[in-house]
Amino acid sequence: MHAMKRSILIDIIAIAAIAVLISLTFFWIEAKKEVFYLCDNFYPGVSKSSVIRQLNTAELSTYDTTFIANGSRIVAYSPLHLGMMSCRIDFNKQDIVVFSIAQ
């Protein structure tokens, strides 16, 4: 009788592991889409306030802002990708996009 209970427990653990793997894969793909989709919206001439407004709608990604010599930079990324995929947006001193690239 113990062998049957152990087999059922192993089956439940295996099913749960597969479900977790499928969920993580789905969110990983969606997070990648989100970062790259948003990055396509950040072309030269777009205001920093518009970029921030769009980034604040993201559900699976976040962003960091740093100040550089000629203005500022925002790097948007998803924690699910461990920083390997990101969108870098550079702004001039007037807070206008001068450059953006998905990496």
TIVO-2410 file (N, C-alpha, C; in nm, 3 decimals):
# residues 103
REC num residu      c1      c2      c3 atome chaine
REC   1      M   0.082  -0.120   0.000     N      A
REC   1      M   0.000   0.000   0.000    CA      A
REC   1      M   0.086   0.126   0.000     C      A
REC   2      H   0.201   0.123   0.069     N      A
REC   2      H   0.288   0.240   0.073    CA      A
REC   2      H   0.344   0.275  -0.063     C      A
REC   3      A   0.371   0.174  -0.144     N      A
REC   3      A   0.425   0.197  -0.278    CA      A
REC   3      A   0.325   0.277  -0.363     C      A
REC   4      M   0.197   0.250  -0.348     N      A
REC   4      M   0.095   0.321  -0.424    CA      A
REC   4      M   0.086   0.466  -0.379     C      A
REC   5      K   0.092   0.494  -0.248     N      A
REC   5      K   0.088   0.631  -0.198    CA      A
REC   5      K   0.211   0.708  -0.242     C      A
REC   6      R   0.326   0.642  -0.237     N      A
REC   6      R   0.450   0.707  -0.279    CA      A
REC   6      R   0.445   0.739  -0.428     C      A
REC   7      S   0.391   0.650  -0.508     N      A
REC   7      S   0.380   0.671  -0.652    CA      A
REC   7      S   0.287   0.789  -0.682     C      A
REC   8      I   0.178   0.799  -0.611     N      A
REC   8      I   0.084   0.910  -0.630    CA      A
REC   8      I   0.152   1.041  -0.590     C      A
REC   9      L   0.226   1.041  -0.481     N      A
REC   9      L   0.297   1.161  -0.436    CA      A
REC   9      L   0.401   1.205  -0.540     C      A
REC  10      I   0.474   1.110  -0.594     N      A
REC  10      I   0.573   1.142  -0.698    CA      A
REC  10      I   0.503   1.199  -0.821     C      A
REC  11      D   0.389   1.142  -0.859     N      A
REC  11      D   0.314   1.193  -0.974    CA      A
REC  11      D   0.267   1.337  -0.950     C      A
REC  12      I   0.219   1.364  -0.830     N      A
REC  12      I   0.172   1.500  -0.796    CA      A
REC  12      I   0.288   1.598  -0.801     C      A
REC  13      I   0.403   1.560  -0.747     N      A
REC  13      I   0.520   1.648  -0.749    CA      A
REC  13      I   0.566   1.672  -0.893     C      A
REC  14      A   0.565   1.569  -0.975     N      A
REC  14      A   0.606   1.583  -1.115    CA      A
REC  14      A   0.510   1.676  -1.190     C      A
REC  15      I   0.382   1.661  -1.169     N      A
REC  15      I   0.282   1.747  -1.235    CA      A
REC  15      I   0.300   1.892  -1.189     C      A
REC  16      A   0.322   1.911  -1.060     N      A
REC  16      A   0.342   2.047  -1.008    CA      A
REC  16      A   0.469   2.109  -1.067     C      A
REC  17      A   0.576   2.031  -1.078     N      A
REC  17      A   0.700   2.081  -1.136    CA      A
REC  17      A   0.681   2.120  -1.282     C      A
REC  18      I   0.608   2.040  -1.357     N      A
REC  18      I   0.581   2.071  -1.498    CA      A
REC  18      I   0.497   2.198  -1.508     C      A
REC  19      A   0.398   2.213  -1.421     N      A
REC  19      A   0.314   2.333  -1.422    CA      A
REC  19      A   0.397   2.458  -1.392     C      A
REC  20      V   0.486   2.448  -1.296     N      A
REC  20      V   0.573   2.562  -1.262    CA      A
REC  20      V   0.663   2.596  -1.381     C      A
REC  21      L   0.720   2.495  -1.444     N      A
REC  21      L   0.807   2.517  -1.558    CA      A
REC  21      L   0.732   2.583  -1.674     C      A
REC  22      I   0.612   2.538  -1.701     N      A
REC  22      I   0.531   2.598  -1.807    CA      A
REC  22      I   0.498   2.744  -1.773     C      A
REC  23      S   0.462   2.770  -1.648     N      A
REC  23      S   0.431   2.907  -1.606    CA      A
REC  23      S   0.552   2.999  -1.619     C      A
REC  24      L   0.667   2.952  -1.573     N      A
REC  24      L   0.789   3.033  -1.583    CA      A
REC  24      L   0.825   3.061  -1.728     C      A
REC  25      T   0.810   2.962  -1.813     N      A
REC  25      T   0.839   2.980  -1.956    CA      A
REC  25      T   0.745   3.084  -2.017     C      A
REC  26      F   0.617   3.076  -1.984     N      A
REC  26      F   0.520   3.172  -2.034    CA      A
REC  26      F   0.557   3.314  -1.991     C      A
REC  27      F   0.584   3.334  -1.861     N      A
REC  27      F   0.618   3.466  -1.811    CA      A
REC  27      F   0.751   3.516  -1.868     C      A
REC  28      W   0.846   3.425  -1.889     N      A
REC  28      W   0.976   3.463  -1.946    CA      A
REC  28      W   0.955   3.518  -2.086     C      A
REC  29      I   0.874   3.450  -2.166     N      A
REC  29      I   0.846   3.495  -2.303    CA      A
REC  29      I   0.771   3.627  -2.302     C      A
REC  30      E   0.670   3.639  -2.217     N      A
REC  30      E   0.592   3.763  -2.210    CA      A
REC  30      E   0.677   3.881  -2.163     C      A
REC  31      A   0.766   3.857  -2.068     N      A
REC  31      A   0.853   3.964  -2.019    CA      A
REC  31      A   0.946   4.013  -2.131     C      A
REC  32      K   0.997   3.920  -2.210     N      A
REC  32      K   1.082   3.957  -2.323    CA      A
REC  32      K   1.004   4.041  -2.422     C      A
REC  33      K   0.883   3.998  -2.455     N      A
REC  33      K   0.797   4.073  -2.548    CA      A
REC  33      K   0.772   4.214  -2.495     C      A
REC  34      E   0.744   4.224  -2.365     N      A
REC  34      E   0.713   4.353  -2.304    CA      A
REC  34      E   0.830   4.450  -2.318     C      A
REC  35      V   0.949   4.406  -2.285     N      A
REC  35      V   1.067   4.492  -2.292    CA      A
REC  35      V   1.091   4.536  -2.436     C      A
REC  36      F   1.088   4.443  -2.530     N      A
REC  36      F   1.116   4.478  -2.669    CA      A
REC  36      F   1.004   4.560  -2.731     C      A
REC  37      Y   0.880   4.531  -2.696     N      A
REC  37      Y   0.767   4.609  -2.748    CA      A
REC  37      Y   0.777   4.754  -2.701     C      A
REC  38      L   0.801   4.772  -2.571     N      A
REC  38      L   0.811   4.908  -2.519    CA      A
REC  38      L   0.928   4.982  -2.581     C      A
REC  39      C   1.039   4.913  -2.598     N      A
REC  39      C   1.159   4.977  -2.653    CA      A
REC  39      C   1.133   5.033  -2.793     C      A
REC  40      D   1.050   4.965  -2.870     N      A
REC  40      D   1.016   5.013  -3.004    CA      A
REC  40      D   0.943   5.147  -3.002     C      A
REC  41      N   0.882   5.181  -2.889     N      A
REC  41      N   0.808   5.307  -2.878    CA      A
REC  41      N   0.898   5.426  -2.846     C      A
REC  42      F   1.023   5.401  -2.812     N      A
REC  42      F   1.111   5.508  -2.763    CA      A
REC  42      F   1.210   5.551  -2.872     C      A
REC  43      Y   1.161   5.626  -2.967     N      A
REC  43      Y   1.242   5.673  -3.077    CA      A
REC  43      Y   1.282   5.818  -3.051     C      A
REC  44      P   1.384   5.869  -3.121     N      A
REC  44      P   1.429   6.007  -3.100    CA      A
REC  44      P   1.314   6.107  -3.110     C      A
REC  45      G   1.311   6.198  -3.014     N      A
REC  45      G   1.208   6.302  -3.011    CA      A
REC  45      G   1.101   6.279  -2.906     C      A
REC  46      V   1.091   6.157  -2.852     N      A
REC  46      V   0.990   6.126  -2.751    CA      A
REC  46      V   1.036   6.184  -2.617     C      A
REC  47      S   0.944   6.240  -2.541     N      A
REC  47      S   0.979   6.301  -2.413    CA      A
REC  47      S   1.002   6.195  -2.305     C      A
REC  48      K   1.082   6.233  -2.208     N      A
REC  48      K   1.111   6.142  -2.096    CA      A
REC  48      K   0.983   6.111  -2.018     C      A
REC  49      S   0.896   6.207  -2.003     N      A
REC  49      S   0.771   6.183  -1.930    CA      A
REC  49      S   0.685   6.079  -2.000     C      A
REC  50      S   0.686   6.079  -2.133     N      A
REC  50      S   0.611   5.978  -2.209    CA      A
REC  50      S   0.674   5.841  -2.190     C      A
REC  51      V   0.805   5.834  -2.192     N      A
REC  51      V   0.875   5.707  -2.171    CA      A
REC  51      V   0.841   5.651  -2.034     C      A
REC  52      I   0.851   5.735  -1.932     N      A
REC  52      I   0.823   5.691  -1.795    CA      A
REC  52      I   0.678   5.647  -1.781     C      A
REC  53      R   0.587   5.722  -1.842     N      A
REC  53      R   0.445   5.685  -1.836    CA      A
REC  53      R   0.423   5.546  -1.896     C      A
REC  54      Q   0.486   5.519  -2.010     N      A
REC  54      Q   0.472   5.387  -2.074    CA      A
REC  54      Q   0.539   5.278  -1.991     C      A
REC  55      L   0.656   5.307  -1.937     N      A
REC  55      L   0.725   5.207  -1.856    CA      A
REC  55      L   0.648   5.173  -1.728     C      A
REC  56      N   0.576   5.270  -1.676     N      A
REC  56      N   0.497   5.245  -1.555    CA      A
REC  56      N   0.377   5.154  -1.581     C      A
REC  57      T   0.342   5.132  -1.707     N      A
REC  57      T   0.233   5.039  -1.738    CA      A
REC  57      T   0.282   4.895  -1.746     C      A
REC  58      A   0.412   4.875  -1.749     N      A
REC  58      A   0.470   4.741  -1.762    CA      A
REC  58      A   0.441   4.658  -1.636     C      A
REC  59      E   0.407   4.533  -1.658     N      A
REC  59      E   0.375   4.445  -1.546    CA      A
REC  59      E   0.488   4.350  -1.512     C      A
REC  60      L   0.572   4.318  -1.609     N      A
REC  60      L   0.678   4.218  -1.587    CA      A
REC  60      L   0.818   4.277  -1.594     C      A
REC  61      S   0.826   4.407  -1.602     N      A
REC  61      S   0.958   4.470  -1.609    CA      A
REC  61      S   0.964   4.594  -1.521     C      A
REC  62      T   1.084   4.641  -1.502     N      A
REC  62      T   1.109   4.758  -1.420    CA      A
REC  62      T   1.217   4.841  -1.488     C      A
REC  63      Y   1.257   4.951  -1.428     N      A
REC  63      Y   1.361   5.034  -1.491    CA      A
REC  63      Y   1.441   5.108  -1.387     C      A
REC  64      D   1.562   5.146  -1.427     N      A
REC  64      D   1.651   5.227  -1.344    CA      A
REC  64      D   1.689   5.351  -1.423     C      A
REC  65      T   1.702   5.463  -1.353     N      A
REC  65      T   1.742   5.588  -1.415    CA      A
REC  65      T   1.878   5.629  -1.361     C      A
REC  66      T   1.968   5.670  -1.451     N      A
REC  66      T   2.097   5.724  -1.410    CA      A
REC  66      T   2.121   5.854  -1.486     C      A
REC  67      F   2.202   5.939  -1.426     N      A
REC  67      F   2.237   6.065  -1.492    CA      A
REC  67      F   2.374   6.050  -1.554     C      A
REC  68      I   2.385   6.096  -1.678     N      A
REC  68      I   2.511   6.088  -1.751    CA      A
REC  68      I   2.552   6.229  -1.791     C      A
REC  69      A   2.669   6.243  -1.849     N      A
REC  69      A   2.724   6.376  -1.880    CA      A
REC  69      A   2.631   6.463  -1.965     C      A
REC  70      N   2.565   6.403  -2.063     N      A
REC  70      N   2.483   6.482  -2.155    CA      A
REC  70      N   2.334   6.474  -2.128     C      A
REC  71      G   2.293   6.419  -2.016     N      A
REC  71      G   2.151   6.407  -1.986    CA      A
REC  71      G   2.125   6.294  -1.888     C      A
REC  72      S   2.047   6.197  -1.931     N      A
REC  72      S   2.016   6.084  -1.842    CA      A
REC  72      S   1.993   5.958  -1.926     C      A
REC  73      R   1.986   5.845  -1.856     N      A
REC  73      R   1.966   5.716  -1.922    CA      A
REC  73      R   1.869   5.634  -1.838     C      A
REC  74      I   1.777   5.569  -1.906     N      A
REC  74      I   1.688   5.473  -1.842    CA      A
REC  74      I   1.719   5.337  -1.902     C      A
REC  75      V   1.733   5.239  -1.815     N      A
REC  75      V   1.749   5.101  -1.861    CA      A
REC  75      V   1.629   5.023  -1.808     C      A
REC  76      A   1.547   4.975  -1.900     N      A
REC  76      A   1.430   4.894  -1.865    CA      A
REC  76      A   1.467   4.748  -1.883     C      A
REC  77      Y   1.425   4.665  -1.789     N      A
REC  77      Y   1.460   4.524  -1.795    CA      A
REC  77      Y   1.358   4.443  -1.716     C      A
REC  78      S   1.361   4.315  -1.738     N      A
REC  78      S   1.276   4.225  -1.661    CA      A
REC  78      S   1.362   4.145  -1.565     C      A
REC  79      P   1.327   4.143  -1.438     N      A
REC  79      P   1.401   4.060  -1.343    CA      A
REC  79      P   1.402   3.912  -1.382     C      A
REC  80      L   1.302   3.869  -1.457     N      A
REC  80      L   1.297   3.729  -1.500    CA      A
REC  80      L   1.413   3.692  -1.591     C      A
REC  81      H   1.471   3.791  -1.658     N      A
REC  81      H   1.583   3.765  -1.750    CA      A
REC  81      H   1.717   3.792  -1.685     C      A
REC  82      L   1.715   3.821  -1.557     N      A
REC  82      L   1.839   3.846  -1.481    CA      A
REC  82      L   1.926   3.954  -1.545     C      A
REC  83      G   1.860   4.053  -1.604     N      A
REC  83      G   1.931   4.165  -1.665    CA      A
REC  83      G   1.996   4.135  -1.799     C      A
REC  84      M   1.973   4.017  -1.854     N      A
REC  84      M   2.036   3.981  -1.982    CA      A
REC  84      M   1.968   4.048  -2.101     C      A
REC  85      M   1.842   4.083  -2.088     N      A
REC  85      M   1.770   4.152  -2.195    CA      A
REC  85      M   1.721   4.284  -2.138     C      A
REC  86      S   1.748   4.391  -2.213     N      A
REC  86      S   1.710   4.522  -2.162    CA      A
REC  86      S   1.687   4.619  -2.277     C      A
REC  87      C   1.634   4.733  -2.240     N      A
REC  87      C   1.615   4.843  -2.334    CA      A
REC  87      C   1.685   4.965  -2.273     C      A
REC  88      R   1.782   5.018  -2.345     N      A
REC  88      R   1.854   5.137  -2.298    CA      A
REC  88      R   1.802   5.258  -2.374     C      A
REC  89      I   1.762   5.360  -2.298     N      A
REC  89      I   1.710   5.483  -2.358    CA      A
REC  89      I   1.795   5.599  -2.306     C      A
REC  90      D   1.857   5.671  -2.399     N      A
REC  90      D   1.938   5.788  -2.363    CA      A
REC  90      D   1.860   5.916  -2.393     C      A
REC  91      F   1.870   6.011  -2.299     N      A
REC  91      F   1.801   6.139  -2.312    CA      A
REC  91      F   1.903   6.251  -2.313     C      A
REC  92      N   1.870   6.360  -2.383     N      A
REC  92      N   1.955   6.479  -2.377    CA      A
REC  92      N   1.918   6.560  -2.252     C      A
REC  93      K   1.980   6.675  -2.237     N      A
REC  93      K   1.954   6.757  -2.117    CA      A
REC  93      K   1.813   6.814  -2.115     C      A
REC  94      Q   1.744   6.812  -2.228     N      A
REC  94      Q   1.606   6.860  -2.234    CA      A
REC  94      Q   1.506   6.746  -2.211     C      A
REC  95      D   1.555   6.629  -2.170     N      A
REC  95      D   1.472   6.510  -2.143    CA      A
REC  95      D   1.396   6.462  -2.266     C      A
REC  96      I   1.467   6.459  -2.378     N      A
REC  96      I   1.413   6.407  -2.504    CA      A
REC  96      I   1.499   6.288  -2.545     C      A
REC  97      V   1.434   6.182  -2.592     N      A
REC  97      V   1.507   6.063  -2.637    CA      A
REC  97      V   1.598   6.100  -2.753     C      A
REC  98      V   1.725   6.059  -2.741     N      A
REC  98      V   1.817   6.075  -2.852    CA      A
REC  98      V   1.856   5.938  -2.910     C      A
REC  99      F   1.835   5.832  -2.830     N      A
REC  99      F   1.879   5.701  -2.873    CA      A
REC  99      F   1.812   5.596  -2.786     C      A
REC 100      S   1.772   5.485  -2.848     N      A
REC 100      S   1.723   5.372  -2.770    CA      A
REC 100      S   1.761   5.243  -2.841     C      A
REC 101      I   1.790   5.143  -2.765     N      A
REC 101      I   1.828   5.015  -2.823    CA      A
REC 101      I   1.789   4.901  -2.730     C      A
REC 102      A   1.734   4.797  -2.788     N      A
REC 102      A   1.705   4.674  -2.713    CA      A
REC 102      A   1.828   4.586  -2.722     C      A
REC 103      Q   1.871   4.536  -2.609     N      A
REC 103      Q   1.993   4.456  -2.605    CA      A
REC 103      Q   1.964   4.321  -2.542     C      A
***
